[in-house]
Amino acid sequence: MKESYSFPETHWSVLLNRDTKDRQKCLEELASKYWKPVYRVAILAGCNKEQAEDFTQELFLTLLRQPQILDKIDPSKGRFRTYLIKILKNIQKDDYKRKHAQKRIHDKEMLSLNFSGREEEGFFIQDNKIGESLFEEKWQAMFNSTWLQTLRGISLDQIAQSLAQDKQKEIKIAILKKSLFENKKNIEIMEELSLDKDFVCRQIKKMQEIYLFYLQQNIAETVSSEEYLEIEVSELMALL
């Protein structure tokens, strides 16, 4: 698998090309991959399920309807997911302003904390700088964690497709899941699946290599150049 690896045309390169016909298709694909992390970040921000769904929908519909927003993005200054979080924040702030347009806050330093209605409306901080300092780290951590889960699921699906004609497909995938996702030891996998020791050891090494290949390919699609790939892989792998 390593020998056939090549750095793919990234989402960034497609998204930033105003003339490409693939831009819309790329946005639709990104929406299908990124919606879950965005949704979970919205929940973390205090939205109820209905609000989180609405904000997530609005974010991707905004990009699909106004792709020119991407023309101002500089990939060297941040990852795509960072921009998604910024857009989500703006959507939430705009929603807050619409709902509280009639309210006046006389003290500029005052914080508006809606603790009593948190489950229904979330809680918002009037001072933007304070809000960013409090939530940025948690939002990023939640997004990264969910994004990694999404990437792992996509990679696992790709492996299943590549093994479609393999009679040992189910066993190989079971070995991979137990070793990589459940952190099972070789002897535990052997006993649980009633398999030979040598076979389990060989398959663990082989399947992990295949899995890491697909995972790296999927991560590569989300960074602007190959030089950022190692950093991105390292940061995401640290979450495991």
N, C-alpha and C positions, 0 to 999 in steps of 0.2 A: 504493500500500500504506500509506503513512504516514497518509493521510486517514482510513482505516478502523480505525486503531489505537485500542484501548480497553483500559484496565487490567482484566484478567480477575479473576474470583473466584479468589483464590490458594489454593494448597494449605494455607497457614497458616489462612486463614479457615474452611476446611472441617474441618481437623484439630482446631481449637480449639473447634468447635461440638459440644458433647456430644450435642445432640438431633438433629443432622442424620443422615439415613439414608445420606448419601453418604460418611460418614466411613470406613467399611470399604472401600468401593470406591476411595476416594482413597488409602488405605494400600496397597492392592494395586497401584495404579498407580505409586505412589512406589517400591514394592519393585522393580517392573520397570525403573524408571529409575535408581535409586540403587544397585542391587546391585553393579554393577561397581566403582564408586569404593570402596565399603565393602570389597569383596573385595581390592582392590589395597592398601588401607591395612593390612588384616590381614596380607598378604604382607610389606609393608614392616616391620611390627612383628615379623617373624621367624617367622610361622606357615608351615608347609608347606601345600601345596595343599589337602590334605584338611581340615586344621584351619581354613584360611581359608574354605573352603566351609561347614563346620559353623558357624563363628561368624557368617557372613553369613546363613545360614538362621535361626539362633537369634535374631539381632537382629530380623529382620522378622517372624518368627513371634511373638516377644515383643510387638511392637507390635500385631500383628493379634489376638492373644489377650488382650492387656491394654491396650487403647487408653486406659484411664484414666491411663496413664503420661503421656500428652500433656497432661492437665489441669493439670499443674504447670509446663508450659513457658510462658515469657514471650518472645514473638517479638521484643520490643524489646531483649532482652538477647543475642540471638544468632541465627544462621541455622539453618535446619533441619539442614543438613549437620553443623553443629557439635554438635548434640545427638546425631546418629547416631554420630559419633566417640566421644562420651562414653559412649554405651550400649555401643559396641563395646569400649571399654576396660574397662568394668565386666564384660562377659561374659568377656573374656580374663582379668581378675583373678580372677573367680570360678572359672574353669576351673583356673587356677594353684593357687588355694587348695585346691580339691578334690583335685588330683593330689599336692599336697605337704602334706596335712593332718597327716601323721605326722612331718614334718620339723620340727625345732626350731632356731631361730636364736637363739643366746644374746646375740650382740652386735647391738643395735638399729641400729647404724650400718653393719653389714655389708651388702655388696651381693651378691645372688645372681645370678651371671652364668653361665649354662649355655652357654658357648662351644662345648664339645664336641658338644652335641646341638642346636645352633642350627637346623640344617636340619629336624630332626624336631620339636622342641618350641619353637623360638624362644628368645628370651632375655628374662628378666624382671628388673626392678630392684626390690629390696625397698622402698626408700624411694619412696613415691608422688610426692613433690614433685620428686625428682631425675628420675624417669621422665618426668613431664610436661614438665619443662624441656628434656629431651633430645629427646623425640619429637614434641612438639606442632607445632613448625614444619614438620617433614618430613611428618608425617601430614596436616596441612592442605594443604601444597603438593601432595602426591600426590593427595589427594582432589579438590582444585580442578582439577588438570590432567585427571584422568580424568573428572570431572563435566563439564568443558567439552567434552571429546571426545564424551561421551554427548549433550550438548545439540546439538552440531553435527550428529551423526548423525541425531538426531530431526528437526532443522530441515531437513536434506537430504531425508529421507523425506517430509516434509510438502510440500516443493517438488515432488518427483516426483509426488505424488498430485495436486497442484494443476495439474500439466501433463499429466495423464493423456490428455487429448484433443488435446494439441498435437503436431502431426506433427514438430516440431523439438525435441521433448522431450530426446532423447538428446544432441543437439548442444549445446543450451543448458546442460544439466547438466554436460556435459564441459567446456564453457568455464568454468563456475563453479568446478568442481573444480580445473582447472589454474591459474586466476587466484588463487583464494582459498586453496586447500589446498596447492597445489604452488608457489605464488609465481612462476608463469611470467609472462614479459613478453608484451605483446600480440603482438609479432612472432613470438615462439616459438609461441604458440597458433595464430596464423595458419598458420605453416608446418607444425606438427604435424597440424592438422586440415584443412589445405587450404581455408581460408576467406578471405573478403573482409575487408579491413582495417576498413572502416566497420561491417560486420556484427558483427565481433568486439568492437569498441569499444562499440557500442550494447548488445550483450548483456552484456558485462562489467558495465557500469554498472547495467543493469536487473536482472540476476540477483543482483548483490551487494545491491541495495536490497531485493529480495524476501527474500533469505537473512537479512539483518540484521533484517528485520521479524519473521520467524518466530523467529529466535534470541531477540530481545528479548521476544517474547510468551512463549516458553518460560521464560526467566529470570524474567519477571514473575510466573509462577505459583509461584515458590519464595520470594518475599519477602513480607513482611507488609503493605507499603503502597507506594504509588507513590514516596514520597520516598526509599526505599531502592533503588529500581530503578537509578537512575543510578550509584550507588556500586557496586552489584553488577556491572553491565555493565562499568564501568570496570576493576574488579579482575580480572574474568574475561578481558576483552580484552587486559589486560597480559600474559597468559600466552601469547598467540599469537606 
